[in-house]
């Protein structure tokens, strides 16, 4: 099994735990400039997308965001787990033919640093293999 498969399984486990626990973050409106400690997700593929926050070590309960409908963007606060730990951000897509989800990609960030814009692109073709993530860091405000 390759590391991407393991990452997808780990993210799916985090998503399942977050959804089962009913833990969701509220979203903010889309903004041109993303401030420190914030992340904007734009679902630009043929699918809806959402984020799951965890510590980079995945030793905390994952926290999922609201689903971002395809063709739209939403901005969220990055969860800060404290103690100088980085926050892991997993980007997941939701198939447009079922409620199942798939892992797109992820990154680890300093939750107090400048904001990030994440663009979930591509298609759900080949079990989500046709999807990808573009990341744009915004200057610290």
N, C-alpha and C positions, 0 to 999 in steps of 0.2 A: 504494500500500500504506500503511495507517495505522500509527501507532506501536505500537498494541497487537499488530498482526500481527508487526511487527518484534521486539517484546519476546518474543512467543511463540516465534518462530523462534530467537532468541538463547538463550532458556531451553531449548528443545528441543536445541539444539546442545550446551549445557553439560551437560544430562542425558545425552545420548548419549556425550559424552566421559567423564563421570564413571562411567557404567555400564560403558563399554568398558574403562576403566582399573581397574574393580573397586574403586573408592574409595567406601567407605560408612562412615558414622559409626555408632557404637553408640548406642543410646538408653538413657535412664534411665526410671525409673518416673514415672507422672503424679504431680504434686504440686499442692496447693492454691495455694501461693505459689511464684512462679517467681523464682529469685534472679538476681543480676546475671550477665550473660554467658550466659544460658540462654533457650531458647525452647520453648514447648509447642505442639505441633500436635494439634488435635482434628479428626478426620475425621467431620463431622456430616452430610455429604451422603449420596448413594446410591453413593459411590465411595470407594476407598482414596486416600490422599494421601501426599506426601512433600515434603521440602525439598531445595533445592540452594543451597549457600553459595558465594559468589564475592566478589571485591572489587567495590565499587560500579562500578568502571571495567571490570570483567570482563577484567582482564589476568592472571588466575591460573587454574589448573586448577580447575574446579568440583568441589565435594565434596558428594555426595548422602547423604541419611540413609536409614535403614531405612524401609520402607513402613509407614504407620500404617493399620491396618485400619479400615474404616468403623465408626462407633459407638465408637471408642476414642481415647485420647489418649496421646502419648508426649512426653517431654521430652528435649531435646538441648542440648549445649554449642554456642554460636555460635562459628564458626571466627573466630579473630583473626589477620588477615594482618599485623599490626604496622604500625609507622610512622605511627600515627594514622589509618590508612585505615578508612573505613566498610566494613562487610560487607553485601553484597547478599544478601537471602534471597528466593529464588523459591519459590513454592508451586505444586506440580503435582499433578494428579489422574491416576489410572489408570482408564481406562474399565472398566466392569464387564462388558463383553462381549468384551474383548480385552486384550492386554498393552500397547497403545498408551497414550501419555500426552498430557495437554493442560495448558497453562499457565493458572493461575487468576489469580494476581496476585503482587505482590512488594513489598518495602520495603527501604530501606537503613537500617542501624542502627549505632550506636556499639557495638562488641562488648563493651565494658567497662561499659556503662550497665545500667540496670534491665532486668529480664526482660520477655518478651512472650508473650502467649497468642494463638495464631492458630487461627481456627475456619473450616475449609473446609466450606462449606455448599452446598446446592442439588443440582442433578442434572447428569448428563452429557448432557442434552438439547441438541440443536442444536450438536453437536460441542464440547460443554463450555461453550457460551455460557450455559447455565442454572446455572453454578456461580459462586460468589462467595466472597470472603474477608472475615471480620470480624477486626479487630485490637484487642487490649486490651493496653495497656502496664501493667506492674505496677510498684509503687513500688520504688525502689532499696533494696536491703537492706544 
